[in-house]
Amino acid sequence: MPSSKTLGRVLFFGLGYLAGTRAGRERYTQIEASAKAVIEKLRARYTENQTSTSPPHRDGYNDIKLGD
C-alpha cells in the first residue's frame, strides 16, 4: 500500500494538473476570441478600403481573358 505521503503528492499533482488545464483552456479561448475580433476588424477595413479606392464595378481583372 502506498504511503500517505505518496498518495498526497499524487492527489496534489492531479488537482494541479486539472486546475492548470482548465486555466489553459480558458486562456486559449480568450486568445482565440481576440484573434477573431482582430481578423474581423481587418476584413472590415479591407472591404472599406476596397470600395472607397477602386472605381465602381471594376475588379481589376476584367481585361484578363482565358482560353479563346
C-alpha positions in Angstrom: 0.0 0.0 0.0 1.4 3.4 -0.9 2.3 5.7 1.9 0.1 8.7 2.7 3.0 11.0 1.6 2.9 9.4 -1.9 -0.8 9.5 -2.0 -0.9 13.1 -1.0 1.6 14.0 -3.7 -0.4 12.2 -6.4 -3.6 13.9 -5.3 -1.8 17.3 -5.2 -0.4 16.7 -8.7 -3.7 15.6 -10.0 -5.5 18.7 -8.7 -2.8 21.0 -10.0 -3.0 19.3 -13.4 -6.7 19.8 -13.6 -6.6 23.4 -12.5 -3.8 24.2 -15.0 -5.5 22.6 -17.9 -8.8 24.4 -17.1 -6.9 27.7 -16.9 -5.1 27.0 -20.1 -8.3 26.2 -21.9 -9.9 29.4 -20.7 -6.9 31.4 -21.8 -6.8 29.7 -25.2 -10.5 30.7 -25.6 -9.7 34.3 -24.7 -6.8 34.4 -27.2 -8.9 32.8 -29.9 -11.8 35.3 -29.4 -9.3 38.2 -29.5 -7.7 36.9 -32.7 -11.2 36.5 -34.3 -12.1 40.1 -33.4 -8.9 41.5 -34.9 -9.4 39.5 -38.1 -13.0 40.8 -38.4 -11.8 44.4 -37.9 -9.1 43.9 -40.6 -11.6 42.4 -43.0 -14.0 45.3 -42.5 -11.2 47.8 -43.0 -10.0 46.0 -46.1 -13.5 45.9 -47.6 -14.0 49.6 -46.7 -10.7 50.5 -48.5 -11.5 48.3 -51.5 -14.9 50.0 -52.1 -13.6 53.6 -51.5 -10.4 53.4 -53.6 -11.4 51.3 -56.6 -13.6 52.6 -59.4 -17.2 51.4 -59.3 -18.0 48.0 -60.9 -14.3 47.3 -61.6 -12.5 44.4 -60.0 -9.1 44.9 -61.8 -9.2 41.7 -63.7 -11.8 42.4 -66.3 -9.2 42.7 -69.1 -7.8 39.2 -68.5 -9.1 36.6 -70.9 -8.5 32.9 -70.6 -8.8 30.4 -73.4 -10.1 31.5 -76.8 
